[in-house]
Amino acid sequence: MWKSFLNLWLKFPCPLCQRTAEDVVCRYCQKKLESCRLKNSQGLWTGDLPVFAWGRYEGQLKRALATLKYNHHPEIGVLLGKWLAKSWQENNVIAPSLKLTIVPIPLHKTKLQSRGFNQAVSLGRGFCQETGDDLEPEALMRVKASKAMFGLNPAQRGKNLQNAFAISENWQKSSKSRSILLLDDIYTTGTTIKEAAQILRQQNINVVGAIVIATPSRLEI
Ligand SMILES: [Zn+2]
């Protein structure tokens, strides 16, 4: 009797649709999110800075990322991070013997203060819980408060993010010999990830690539 009482008590409304949820999101939303999953997550895993993506930035996944960021639901990030990890492992992208360090793209401190958390760190927590990789949320700092990228052309985006990142002085030197996988929520033009990778590579740090939750369907291969 106690168990059924607790079960009833532990059910929370789904943050995406307010139905009762037994997990982070309800079964209905889980299904809708699953339908946004890419058939080929490795379509952008090529070139100098390969990118592995979980899903298409549309529908319920777009909504989930907005709810995560703007309605303060870091648990959605942890859930999506776990799904990203499972897909990453299933795809065997990199030999599992290679120990990776996950570096989430940082927010500028004023944005971090207003949002209360960095969504990429939540994603990283979920990812590393599944894979056992190390999470380094403090490795990079965003030293320049860049403008919103929406509506900017590629050249303007590049300029907007120029010198936006720096390597944190507190970052342990021993970690710098590791292989880095950058992590962000959305990949569009790749300007953010390229800029972050460049800062690390300038210090001879090995950046293997980047992992993201969503990418627009126009980039789907
Ligand atoms: Zn729901």
Residues whose N, C-alpha, C, O or C-beta is under 5 A from the ligand:
A	BS01	ZN	C14 L16 C17 Q18 R19 V25 C26 C29
